[in-house]
């Protein structure tokens, strides 16, 4: 009788161990799969966003911008040389203005309109400054 009882207790202990082991493994794999699904869902969002940005590229317009950066108008390149050699290329705020044709000043389709508006405002300010200079002479 003791042998049967010990055998039954041993079987119960083994069953409890297996049950506990299966619960732990199930929990670990469930957490792992959940984390992996969240990672891949985020990756899919990023890839979808990148795909949309790539689809929105206007090849003709970008090629035009690229070509214009290769062959800037001659007066702009001369002006760039003068500004590069000049010590007075600081604007009113004390920072240097980017030279035409430089990497900082290359226009992309997304910021072309913004730069045009800024140039118009700068031109208006310069015209106003010129009038003041004429009055002083």
CORTAPE-V614259 format. One record per backbone hydrogen bond with DSSP energy under -0.5 kcal/mol. NH is the residue of the N-H (numbers start at 1). CO is the residue of the C=O. If there is no record, write none. Layout:
nh=NH co=CO
nh=NH co=CO
This chain:
nh=5 co=1
nh=6 co=2
nh=7 co=3
nh=8 co=4
nh=9 co=5
nh=10 co=6
nh=11 co=7
nh=12 co=8
nh=13 co=9
nh=14 co=10
nh=15 co=11
nh=16 co=12
nh=17 co=13
nh=18 co=14
nh=19 co=15
nh=20 co=16
nh=21 co=17
nh=22 co=18
nh=23 co=19
nh=24 co=20
nh=25 co=21
nh=26 co=22
nh=27 co=23
nh=28 co=24
nh=29 co=25
nh=30 co=26
nh=31 co=27
nh=32 co=28
nh=33 co=29
nh=34 co=30
nh=35 co=31
nh=36 co=32
nh=37 co=33
nh=38 co=34
nh=39 co=35
nh=40 co=36
nh=41 co=37
nh=42 co=38
nh=43 co=39
nh=44 co=40
nh=45 co=41
nh=46 co=42
nh=47 co=43
nh=48 co=44
nh=49 co=45
nh=50 co=46
nh=51 co=47
nh=52 co=48
nh=53 co=49
nh=54 co=50
nh=55 co=51
nh=56 co=52
nh=57 co=54
nh=59 co=57
nh=62 co=58
nh=63 co=59
nh=64 co=60
nh=65 co=61
nh=66 co=62
nh=67 co=63
nh=68 co=64
nh=69 co=65
nh=70 co=66
nh=71 co=67
nh=76 co=73
nh=77 co=73
nh=78 co=74
nh=79 co=75
nh=80 co=76
nh=81 co=77
nh=82 co=78
nh=83 co=79
nh=84 co=80
nh=85 co=81
nh=86 co=82
nh=91 co=95
nh=94 co=91
nh=97 co=89
nh=102 co=99
nh=105 co=102
nh=106 co=102
nh=106 co=103
nh=111 co=108
nh=112 co=108
nh=115 co=111
nh=116 co=112
nh=117 co=113
nh=118 co=114
nh=119 co=115
nh=120 co=116
nh=121 co=117
nh=122 co=118
nh=123 co=119
nh=124 co=120
nh=125 co=121
nh=126 co=122
nh=127 co=123
nh=128 co=124
nh=129 co=125
nh=130 co=126
nh=131 co=127
nh=132 co=128
nh=133 co=129
nh=134 co=130
nh=135 co=131
nh=136 co=132
nh=137 co=133
